[in-house]
Structures are given as C-alpha cells and as structure tokens.
Amino acid sequence: MSGVRRRSDLAAPSGAVAADVERLLGDMTPGEKLGQLQQLPWAYDTGPGGSGTREAVEAARAGRLGSVLSVFGARTCNDLQRIAVEESRLGIPLLFGLDVIHGFWTTFPIPLAQAAAFDPAVAAADGEVSAAEARSNGVHWTFAPMMDVTREPRWGRIAEGHGEDPYLTAVLAAAKVRAYQGEGRGSLKDKDRVAACAKHFVAYGGAEGGRDYNTVVVSEAQLRNHYLPPFKAAVDAGVATVMASFNTLNGVPAHAERHTLTDVLKGEWGFDGPVVSDWAGIQELVPHGFAADGAEAARLGIGAGVDMEMTSTHVATHGERLLASGALTRERLDDAVRRILRLKFDLGLFDDPYVDEEAAVSAPTPGARAAARSAAARSAVLLKNEGGALPLSPSVRKVAVVGPFADSTDLLGTWAFPFAAKKAPAVTVREGLAAALPGADVTYALGVDADGKDTSGIPAALDVVRAAEVTVVVVGEAAALSGEAAARSDLTLPGAQERLIAAVARTGRPFVVVLVNGRPLTIGDWLDSAPAVVEAWHGGTEAGNAVADVLLGEVNPGGKLPVTFPRSVGQVPVYYNHESTGRPYDPGNKYTSTYLDLEHGPQFVFGHGLSYTTFEVDGPRLSWDRVSAAALRGGAEVEVSVAVRNTGTRAGDEVVQLYVHDKAASLVQPVRKLRGFRRVRLEAGEERVVRFALGAADLGFWTNDPRGVFVVEPGEVDVYAGASSAARGRAGLRIT
C-alpha cells in the first residue's frame, strides 16, 4: 500500500547521456577509470594546497579522482573543481559529497524526531531546505537519508533514522529522497537539489548489543520483510546512490556481500546508480578477517558491487594489477565507472561544473527558520498530561526554567555542523519562552550539569522554583551521546538529572518536564511525580521557540513515538511488531513470556502520543470482508475506512494508524504491522473519515528463499485501527 512509484516509472538516462558516457569511457585509461572509483576526504576550513588536502588536489590534477567528501563552500569547491576540469587530461568534474543529515545552515530536528511527526511533509521540508543550502555552497551529494530500521535504543545512530518500523521508515525515506533530488533524473541539474544516498545497506540497525559497527545475523525473511523495504522504497523513488554498511551480515561484511549489493539491489531492483563504501569500508574487510590484505579487500569489495571507495585507496592502488590478473574484469570496472559518470551527467556537472559564488546561502533565511520551527513543533510528543498541566496559561507572569538544557544551545543533535552551530546556534528553551511571554518574568537556574554528579546547584534551583508560578524542567542527553560511535549501556537520564526532577517535585509547586534527547530513554520513578512530560528530542536551530509553541498551546502537540520506550534497559529489545511465542504473556500464568522483576510491556508503546484535545477513532470498516489471494496478486485492494472525531474543545491533530496481523501463516508473522497512517487536523467537534487501501504488499510477506519469493496466503487477517500500536478497533478479513 506504499503508493511509492517504481523505478521503471522514472526517467532513464537519455540516449545522449548514455552515448556521452560510452564515448568518455572509450577515451579513458585503466588508471583514469580506477580514479573515478576513488573518493578522498577533505580537511575542513582548508583550501586547495593546504594541510590535509594535498592528496586530493594531486589526484584531481592527474585525473585519478572521482569524488571528494567533507568539502563545502562555493569558492573552495570551485577552486578544487577548476583543477579537475581545467588541468586534468579529460577534464572530468568531481563529485562533492557531505553528510547533510538534517540540515546545512538551518538545522532541522534529528531524523528520529522527524519520524515522530508521522508526516512526510516534515521530512520533505528538511530535504528541500538542506538541498538548496548545500548545493549553493558547492555540495552535489548528501550521504542521507539513513533508513536503518532498528529496535536498539542503545545504538547511538537510532537518532539518524526513523525508528523501529519498516513501513514508516519507507514512507519517510522516499519523501526525503524526492525532496533532496526533485522529481526524476532531470531535476538533479537544478541548483537547489542534491543527489541523495540510501544508507546503510543493509541491516546496520540490527547491530548486536546496540554497539556500533557490530555483527548482524538475520534470516532472509527478516532481511526482506524488516530491513530492505525502506531501501526498496528509496530505489523506487529514484535515489541516486546507495552506501554500504559497516556490519557483517550473517558472517559476510556488507561491503563484500554480493547477494544484497548485486543480486538484490542491482539485479532484482534494477538500481543503476553507484554504490559508495562507507568511510574506509573496503579497508575494514581486513580487520573483519574477511580479506588478507588491501588487494584482496579491493577485489572482494568491487566484486561484490561497491562502485566507489571512500577514503581508503585499495581499489586505486591495486586495481591495475587486479585487472592484469583477471581478478577484476574490465566489464565490472566499466560498469562501476559508468554509474559514476552517469550521475555526474545527471547533476549537470559536465555542462556547468561550478557554483555561483554570489548566490551561496550563508545563513538560515527567515523562511528556513520558520520551516525548522514548524518541523520541531510537529515532531514533539506529549507523553503525559495529568490534570491539564499543559498548555501553560498565556497569562502566566512568573516562569522558572531549570535544568542542564534549560538555557543550553546543545539542542541541534548529532551531525550538526560546527560552522552552523557557530553562526546559527539553537534557540534555547529559556529564550523561546521569554520571547513568547514578553510580559512575564522568565527565570533560570542550572540545577545540575548534563552529565555530572554534583548536586550543589539544586538548592539554588529550588529557590527559583518556589518563587515561580510554574516551572519547566528541561533534561535529557547532550548531542554527543547519540549518533555514530555513541552507544550507551544505560538509558536513564545521565548524571544527577533525575535527582533534580525529584527535588522539584518535592516542593509541591506546579511543574512540567521537557525531554531533549536523541534516543528512547528509560523514564524512571520520576514519571509518576511529573504532571506532564513533553518529548521534544534534539529539535535543531529553532528548538527553543518550538518548545515554547508547544508548552503555551500555540501548537497542539500531535506527534507519536516512532519507537518503543522501554521500562528498563534489561528489557531491550522491546518493540511493537514482535512475533508471538507459543506462550504469550498471561498475567495469571507464570509460565509465559515475561520478566519476573518488571511490569510487562514497555513504558510507552510505538505510536503513543497525547494531545491537548481528545479524539475518538472508530474501528475499521472494510469494503470487503473476503478477498482471494489471486485477486490481491492481480492488483485488487481492500478499502479500509476509519472515522475519527475531535471530542475535545480545541483544534488538534490525530494520527490515524492502520495495522494488520496474519493470524496463521507458513512463517510466524508479527502480532501487528503498521500498513498505513494519516495525520489529520480536526477542529473541535469535527469528524472525518480516513481511507486506506490494503493490497498484496500489505497482506503478504517474503519467505526465506534467497531468490526473493513473496507470498500472499489464504487465511484470517485482523485489521486494527486506532491512535497507537495498542489500537483495539478491529475488523476481520478472510483471504481465500
């Protein structure tokens, strides 16, 4: 039920481009071809000839370089491009890549937060603003979006993805790809678009223990049903490039995994763009214990389907000897080069390799800031709200803002650029509230550091709390605690932050808690004492203003959790779309699947999120209650209608969610699978009917056959609709 276009619907390379590519291939020496497969890093804040850039400059001049990463700035990029175009023998332009993950100058909320909006338009807004800012500064290619589905909150890179569900991730990945690139190949030439990169291929989110770069073991069915769907959606949306992942997959490093890179990606799916390694991913085949040396690593990596080597240089160094020995065929080399050259033509680099230095965006525009503010507010999730603690009254006259992140600019999140943080630091929560309440006295106290054990600042914070009408406690994680190489074994609030919340609660004064973090946290006993909790994530440049919008009710929160929040780290992994055991949980029977020392189930389920108004979501109504498997395979769909009404007193957003469960199948199916969602805005008292369509893709599954076999089987299917993965509204569908 994806609605995502198939890649065959997208414009293929024009005959003229294909002819130009072949003509250029015919003119190239083996060394020049191998050079196109090389991507070298650039040192920040250094121009051509400076420290850390000499290798790239010399390779560009010799025509032995295809791409440079971590380079930006209109003048810097033009200077380097001029060397490649005007001084090398064939004048082939360079591709400039950069990790524009959730913003260039304007930092949007982290991708996990964007997923909480359950709104593809939020992901698209980030993509469009980021692409325009980056392309104007010489960047052609972003290493995003990351679409690694993960059930591991310990894994720091959960912040960069869209959570635990493959369907939600697929929808948002496709939206982000189209936003970066525009519609179709022709749009890549536009000066406000960049080539996107689907990463990390594949199953990186399944790393053991949540430790980065770690082992992954999955069945073919799990691979195809859980990890591959977002990548397929990205390919169908026309993604220009794909990046291999650091992990091993069933004992084979992903950079040398031919089944996924060539058989599935390039064969079954028809992907015709380049696959780039991750940083030194070819070199890492050696410490993985899969390759004996650099030459063997080059042979295995390019032989499996990697087309461009990032930072390490084994393909360029050993390629000619591999060609001479037959270990690398000319056909495979030409295929890799062809993919890279075609992308350069698609980007218009042969026609116009330079960027207009006068047109370079040099700071967030008012429009970009407004988009980032809206995105951050739409991404906020109201976890708890007892007694109408929120929204705060606009007539409040004295507000205390306390905690390590109350007046901190460390709200941009992982993968925010230092140059952007310097020029456009995040609006703090204190600043946002002060701007929104110009007639109020907004006071501040630190209380405790973000990660320290020192509690000596708590008494001063409590003085501020007692003098205020209401207190906003802002706690969470520093940005450095999430992202790459940022696994945590403890998911509680770092340092003494929980002690600060407990102390504020003991004053008896009204307070609310705002969380700013890059992953699900285990929320301890303090949850019971906090009247209201808002999950604001790492919200980006406009974080403080967006938090103020939500706290004061200018924006009625409508976000939902894109990932389960566990009660304890010992419960991990805990996720909504699990299989049922032969002894599912039964509170009256000890011999069922549960823990002795922990309440059953998560703290907050996938899809949870409250509002300042109330909603009723009716059970699903099906256009048919019976349909044949043959009809579904032939394109038939079952329409599902779900009525939703705002039963409260103010306008708000509800996310209507649709789930299915195949009750008996030849492979055990998840107890629920998300197969549709729609965020709708309703005025007080308004009712609307939301319609979904269920087809073969929603009601079938992939088997363990490595050739890729998808089946739709006869049987009973439960269809659920509601406001979270715990939805109770149900209808039965029989597939004959």
N, C-alpha and C positions, 0 to 999 in steps of 0.2 A: 504494500500500500504506500510505497515510498513517494510516488509522484516525481521521482528524480529521472531525468532524461537519460537514455542510454547513450554511450559514447558514439555509437554509429549515427546518432542524430546530429552530432556536432560536425562542424566543417572539417573536412580532411585537408591535409596540406594541398595547396593548389598545384596544378601541373607545373607552373612556372617555378614555384619554390622547389618542388622535387627535382626539376631539371637543374636548377642552380646548385642544389646540394650535390647532385651527382657530378656536375662539372667541377665543382670545387674539390670533391673527393678525388677525382682523377688527377688533379694538379698537385696533391699533397704527397710528401714523402712519408714513409713509415714513422719517422721521428715527429713530424708535424701532426700526424694523426694521433699518435700517443700523447702529444702535448695537449690536444683538445680534451683528453680524458683526465687532465690534471687540474685540480683546484688547490690553490695555495692561500694561506691566511695572510692577512694584512694587520699591521700594528695600528691600534687606534691613535689618532692625533699625530700621525706621521705621514708626510708626503713622499712621493717617489724619490728614492735615493737615500731616505733616512734609515735610521736603525729599525730593523725588523721588517723592512720592505724590499731589500736588495734582491733577494732570491726571486720574488715575484716580478720585479722590474726586468731583471735579466732574462727570465723565461719569456716574458711578454715580448721583449725586443727580438728574441730568437725565434718567435713563432712557436714556442713549446709550452704554451699555457692556454687553457680553455676558460678558466674562471678564477675569480678571487673572492674570498669571503671576508666578512667583517670590514669591508671598505664602504665608506659613505662620505657624502659631501660633494656638492656639484663640481667644485674646482678640482678636488683631489681625484674624483672619478674621471673627469675629463683629461687631466694630466696623464693618468695611467692609461686611459683608453687611447690617447693620442700616440703613445709609444707603440701599442699593439697595432693600431690601424695604419700608422704612417711610417713606422720603422721596421716592421717585420716583413718578410718576403711576400706573404699572401694577404696581409692586412686584415686578418680575421679578427673581428671585435671580441672583446672579453665580456663574459657574464659576471655581473657584480651581485653577490648574494649577501644577505644579512638576516639575522634572527629577529625579524619583526614579529614578535609573538602576540602582543596585544597593544601595539602602539609604537609610533616612532617619536615624534614630539609629543603628541597627545596620547597619554597612557590610559587605555580603557581598563575596565575590570579584568582580572585574570580570567582565562577561558573557563575555568570551573565555575566562577561566578556568572559568567555569561550564560552558561548552561542552565543555571538556576532561574533565569528569566523565562525558560521554556518558550522562547520567541526567536525564530530565525532572524528577525529584523535586527535584533540586538547584535548578533554575531556579524550580520552584514554591515551594520553601521561601523563597527570596528574595522572590518576589512576594507571598506571604501575609504575611510579617513586615513588609515595606515598606509594603504597603497598610494594614495595621492601624495602624502607627505614624503614617503620613502622614494618614490620614483622621481620626484622633483629634486631629490638630493642624490641622484645617480644610481639608486638601487634598482636592479631589474628583477630580483628574485628574492622572495622571502621563504625561509625554512619553516613554514607554517601552512595550514593548521596541523597541530598534533591531534591525532584521533585514536590514541591508545586507550581502549576501554580498560578500566581497571577496577578491581574490588579491593584495592590495597591502600587504605588511608595512611599507612606508614610510609609509602612511597612518595617522595617529595614531588615527583613530576605529575602527581594527580592534579596539581594546580594548573598545569598546562593543557589538560584535556577536558573532557566534558562528562566525566563521571563513570558510572558503572553500567550504563545501559547502551547496547549497540544501536538501537533504533534512534534514540535521542541524539547520540553522537553522530550517526549517519546524516540525519537531517541538518544538524548544525554544521558539520564538516562541508556538506555540499553548499550550504548557504555562504560559508566563509570563502570557499573556492571561487564561487561566482562573483562575490564581492571584490576579492583581490584581482581577479582576471577579467571581469566583464563577461559578456555573453559570446561564446565562440572564440575561435583562434584569432579572428581579425581584431578583437578588442585588445589583445596584448600589445599592439602597437601604440595604443592610446597612452598619453603621457601622464595619466593618473591611474595606471594599472600596473601590476607586477605579476610575474609567474608565481604560482603557489606550489607548495611541496607537501604532499601527503606523507606524514611521518608518524611513528617509526614502524617500518614494515619488517616483521609483524609480531604481535603478541608481547611487545615490550611491557605492557601493563600487567602481565602475569608474573613478574619477577618474584622469585621465592623470597619470602620474608619481607617484601617491600624494599629490599636493598637494591639500589641502582645497579644496572648492568648485569643483573643476576640471571640465573638459569630459569628457563621456562619449559615445562613439559605439558603438552596438551594433546588431546586426540584430534584426528582430522575433523570430526564433527564439531568439537568445541572450537577449533580454529575457524571453521566456516560459518558456524552459527553465531559466534560471540565476537571474535576478533577481526574477521575480514569484512563484515558488512560496511563499516564506515569507509574503508578504503575502496570498496566497490562503488559506493555512492559518490566518492570523490572522483574516481575514474569516470563514472557516468556523467558527472558534472563538468568534465573536461580538464581535470587537474593537469598541469603541465609537467610536473616532476614528482618523483617519489624518493624518499630517503630510507635506506636500510636501517635496521635497529641493532643495538649493541648486544642483545641477548643471544644465547643459544636457543634453538628450537628443537626439542627432542634430540639433543646431543650435537646438533649442527649449528655453528654460528650463523646468524641470519644473513651476514654478508656473503656466505658461501652456500646458502640454502636454495638450490636450483628449483626445487619443487614450487616454492612460493614465488620467487623472483621471476622465473622464466615460465614454468608450466602454468601457473595460475595467473600472475599479473600480466605477462606479455602474451601468453598463449590464450588461455580461456577468455580473458577480459579484453585482449587486443590493445593493451596500453602501448602507445608508440612514442612516449617521451623518454627522457633519460632517468635512470636510477642513480642517485648520488649516494656515496658512502656517508656514514656519519664520521665525526672527527676521528681520523686515524683508524677507522673501522677495518680497513684492509690490513694494516699493520697488526691489529689486535687479533687476527687469526693465529698469530704466532703464540702470544701468551695464553690464548684459549687452548693451545695444544692441538690445534687442527692443521696448522701449517708448520713445516720445519724451519722455513726461512722466508725472507721477503719475496724471493722469486716464486716460491710455491704459493705464498699468500696472494700475489698478483694473479697467478694462473687460476687459483680457485675462486677468487672474488669476481674477476671479469668473466670467467667461465660460467659462474652461477647466474650472472645477469646484472652485476653492478657495472655502470657505464662511466662513472666519474669518481675518481679517488680524491677524497678530501684530506688535505694536509700531509699525510704520508705520501711517499713518492715511488712505491714499488712498481706500479704499472709502467710509469715513465722510465724508470731506471732499468727494469728487466724486460720490458716489452719487446724490444728488437731481438733479443736472444730467444725469447719465447716464440716469437714468430718464426725465427730461423729453424727452431727445433720442431715446429709443428704443435707445440703445446698451446699456442694461441693461433687460431686461424685468421686469415685475412678477412673472411666473411664476418666473423664475430667482431673484429676490430672495426671494420667499416660500419657494421650495424650500430655500434656504440657511438662512433663519430657522427654518423648520420642523424641520430637522435639529438645530439647536442647542437649540430649546425642548424637543424630544422627549428629548434627552439630559438636560436639567435635570429633566424629569418622571421619567425613568428613575432618576435619582440620588435622587429623593425630595425635591428642594430646594423644591418648592412646598408640600409638606406640613411639612417640618422643615428650614428653611434654616440653622439654627445648629448648632454643635457643643457638646457638654457640656464646659465648660472644666475641670471637676473630674476628668473621665475622660481627659484628654490624657496620652498616654505622654510621659514627659520624659527617658527614658534607656533604654538597652538592658536588657531583662529577662534573667534567667538563662536562660530558655527560648530567647530570641532569640540570645543569645550561643552557646548550645550548637548551635543550628541553623547559625549562621555558621561556627563551628569545624568542624562536620562537613562543611559545603559546601566550605570551603577545603581540608580534607584530601582529600576525594573528587576535588577538582579538580587535585591535584598529579600531575605526570607524572614518572616515573622514566625519564630519558633514557639513562642509562648506569649500570652497576653491575658493575665488574670485581672478581673475587676476593672477593665477598661483603663489600665495603666497607660496605655498608648491609644491614640496620639496624645502628646503633651498639649496643654492648653496654649493657644497663641497669646493669651493674656498673662502668662506666667511672667513674673517680674524678677525672680532670682533663681538661676540655674547653676548648679555645680557640675563641672565636667572633670572627672578624676580618672586616674589610671595611666599606665605607661604609654597608651596610644591616644590619650585624650587630646593632646596637643602635639602629636608626632606627625611628621611628614612621611614616615615609613609605612605608607599605605599604597604604594604603587605596585607592590608584588614582585614576584620573580620575573626575570627577563625584562626589567625596565632599564632603559639605557641611562648611564650616568650623566650624559650630556643633557638628556631630557629632564632628569631629576634636578639638575642644577638650574636649568632655565625655567622649568615649569614644575616646581615641587608640588606635591599633593596639598590640596586644601585640607587643613586639619579639621577634626570634628569640632574643636572649640571655635575655630574661625568660622566654620559653617553655621553653627548655632548663633554666634554673635552677629553674623550678617543677617540671619533670618529673624532675629529678635533684637532689633536696634534699640528698643526701649527697655530691654532687660539687662540686668547685671549678670553676666556670664563669668563665673569664677572658675579657677583651675587649680588642681593640685596633682602632683605626680603619684603620690602614694607609694608605689614600688616601681623598680626598674622592670623592663620587659622580661629579663631572664635571671635576675639576681635574687639572692635570698634575704637581702637587707629589708627589714620591715620598719625601719626607724622613721620612714616618711608617712606611715599610716596615721599617727595621731594628728599631724597637720592636715591630712586629707579629711579626716573625720570632722575637724573644726569647720572646714569648708562645707561639708555635707550638712552638718547641723544648722548652718546659717542659711541654707538654701530651701526653696520650696520643693524642689525635686532635683535628683542627681542622676546624671548619665555616667555610668561606669564603662569605660572603653578598654577592653582587654583583648588579648589574642597572641598572635605569633609575629615575630619580625619576619620581614620578607625573606631574609637569608635562611630561614628554617624550612622553606619549601622551594621547589624547583629541582634542578639537576643536582645530584650528589648531596641530597638533603633528606635522607631517610631518618625517621625518628622511631625509636622503640617505645616511647612514652607519648601518648596522645593527649595528655592533660595540658591545661594551661601552664606554660613554663614559669619557673621561679615561684615567687610568692603571690602571684596574682589571685589565686583562689582565696588566700587569706585576706586580701584586700576586699574582695566581694563579701566575705563572711563578716568582716568588721563593719562594712557599710550596712549590711542587713541588720546587724545587732543594734544600730542606732534607732531603728524603728521609723526612720524617715523614708518618704517615697523615693524609689529609685528604679531605674531600668538598666539593663546590660546590653551593650553593643559588642559583638564579636567581630574582630578583623583578623582573618587567618587565610591560609592557603590550602587547607585540607579539612576533612571532618575531624572534630575533636571529641574526646570523651568528656562529657559535661558531668561534673561530679555532684556532690551533695548541694552545692550552691544553687543548682537549678531550682530546688524546692523553695528556696528563700527569695528568689528573684521574681518579682511580679511579671516582668516582661523581658524577653530576650529577642534581639534582632541579629540575625546572621548577615553581616554586611560585607564579609570577605575582604580581600585586598582590592579596593574599589577604584584605584587609579587616580588620575590627576584631579578629578572633581569629587573624590571620595567624601570629604567633609561636607560639602554642600548637599550631596545626595543623601547622606545620613540625616542631615537636618531636615531635608524634604520629607523623609520617611517618618522621623520622630514627631514632626509637627503636623503630619497628615496632609501636607501638600501633595504627596504621593501616597496613595493607599497601597501598602505592600501586596504584591501578588506573586512573588517568586515562590518556587518549590525546590526542594532539595533534589539535586541530580545524583546524589549518592547517599547511601545509608550512613547514619551517625551511630556508631557502636556505643554500648554502655561501658565496655572495658576493652582494652587492647587485647586481652586474652580471648575475646570473642571473635577477633578478626581471623579470617574474612567472614563478614556477615553482610548479606546482600539480599535484595528482594527476589531476584529471579533465580532462586536456587532450585535444585531438584528435590523431590520428596523422598524421604527414606522409607524403608519398609516399616519403620516405627516412628511416624511423625509425632511431634510433640503432643503430649496429653498430660495436663496438669494432675490428673488423677492416677497416673501410671508412671512409676519411677523408671521403668524400662523402655523409655522413649528418648528421642534425640534432644538432649538439653544439657545444661550445666547444673551441678549441684549447688554452686555458690553464687549464682547470678540469675536475676529475673529473666525469663525467656523473652527473646525478641530484642530488637535494637532500641536505642534511646529515641531516635526519630527515623521513621521509615522513608524510603525513597518516595519522592513526590509530595512529602509533607510541606505544608506552608499555610499560615493563617492570614486573616485579613481584618481590617477594622470594620468590615461589614460581615454579614453571614450569607451563605449560599446553600441552596438545596440542589443536588444533582440527582436526577431520576435514574432509574435503571435503564439499560439499553433496550431499544426496540429494533428488531431485525426485520428487514424486508422479506427474508425467507428464513424459515427455521430448519429447512433441509436443502442441501445442495450436493450435487455429485462431485466427486474428485475429478472426474473427466471434465466437467464444466468449468471448474476452477482452473484446471490446467489449460483450458482453452480460452481463458480470459474473463470468465464470469466473476462477478463481485457481489458480495452481500452488503447492502447498505445498512449502516447502524445509525439510528437516530437517538440522541441523548438530549433531554430537556434540562436546562439549567436556569435557575431563577435567583435573583438577589432578594433575599428576605430581610435585609437589614435596612438601615436608614441613610446610608451614603453610597455613592457610586464606588465601584471597585472591580478588580479583575479576578476571574477564576480560571484555573487551568483544568479543563475537562480532559480526563485521561482514560484511554481505552486499553484494556488488557485482554489477553486470551490465555487459555490453558487447555492443551490437548490432554484429555483425561487418561487415555491409554494408547500408547504408540510403541513402535518397534524399537525406539530409543526413548528412554525416560525424558520427558520434557519439563521445562521449568514450571513451577507452580503458577507463575504469571509471567507474561511477556508483554511489555509495552508495544502497542502497534498503532498508536495514534494519540495525538494531543492537540489541543487548541486553546490558546489563551484568549479569553473573550472579556470585554469590558461591558458591564451592565450598570445602568442607573438603578437607584433604589426602586424595588418593586418590578423591575423589568425581567422578562423571561425570554429565552432564546432557545431554539433547537439547533444543536450542533450535529453535523452529519459526517460520518466516516465511511470508508469503503474497505472491506476486508476481501482480499484476493488470495491467490495461491501463495504469494510471498509471505503472507501473514499467517497462513494456516498450515503451511508445510515446514519442512526442515531438511537440512543437509545430513547425509549419512556419513559413515566413516570410510566410505570408498574414496581413495585418494584421487580418483579421476573426476570427482565432483559430481555427486548424484544427489539431486534434490527430489524429495518425495512429498506428495500430499496423500495421506492415508485416510481410509474410511474410519469413522468413529465419532465420539461425542466431544464437543468443544464447549467449554464455558467461556462466555464473553462477559467481561466486567467493565463497568464504567463508574467513575467517581472522581474524587479530588485528590487521591493519592493511590499508592500501590496497595493500600489496605481497603480499597473500594469494595463495598458489599453488593451494589446493584449488579444483578446477574441475569443473563438470558442464555438459553441453551441452543446450540447449533449442531445439527447432525449432518456429517459428511458421509454420503453413501458411495 
